[in-house]
Amino acid sequence: MAMIRSLSEARGHRGFSLIELSIVLIVFALLAGSLLPLASGQRQQQEELRAARQLEQALEALYAHAVVYGHLPCPADPALAAADAQAGAAACPREYGVLPWQTLGLAATDPWGSYISYFADKKFTGPPAPGAGAGFGLHTEASGEVSVATGGIKLASQIPALLVCHGRNVHQAWRPDAGRNAGGSVDEVENGKASRNFVDRLPDAGYDDLVRWVNPAVLKLRLVNAGRLP
């Protein structure tokens, strides 16, 4: 009886066989494989939300700069490496470049490690004349045709300033090493040009830019409330 009991106990405590272990490992691999796309999608969504919040923060910083100084800051020189002391500093009378993160006290790069592109019309970046509260007036309009278009429809025009986060694919984005990424769809290339036409639309396989702009009415109203205008 003791021998039978010992054999039974040995059989009961033998553990998993190689076949059983293989099945368990296959199940775990299948589960991990099915969860990877979900985790990747959640991570991408979180990065996009962070980028959107970063752009909103940048807009508020631009409005605040205008309230304090009476004008919008000029873009920073995108061709300066991050180690340069002037990197991220506003460089007037430049109209095209990157967000002057050093001047505004903001993070240097977006969630994908690129600079945020920034356009600022020079009519809104000049300092106030002696005795004036602002460098522009209530009736000042951005020169040329600055617009954001979706399918040919104008979303906004006469924009004083505009921000472009070039997204996960980083096409046309300036990098902290002073280089710039090439490539991109027609719309992404348009957002990388030194022009006054920008594209804002729903993302797809060929477009993932995030675009935000300074509303001229909001800008002027804030300066009115601050006593800088009219």
Secondary structure, DSSP 8 states (H G I E B T S, - for coil): -HHHHHHHHHHHT----HHHHHHHHHHHHHHHHHHHHHHHHHHHHHHHHHHHHHHHHHHHHHHHHHHHHSS----B-TTS-TTSTTTTSB-TT--EEE--HHHHT--SS-TTS---EEEE-GGGTS---TT-S-SS-TT---SS--EEEETTEEEEES-SEEEEE-TTTTTT-B-TTS-B-----HHHHHHHSSSSEEE----BTTB--EEEE--HHHHHHHHHHTT---
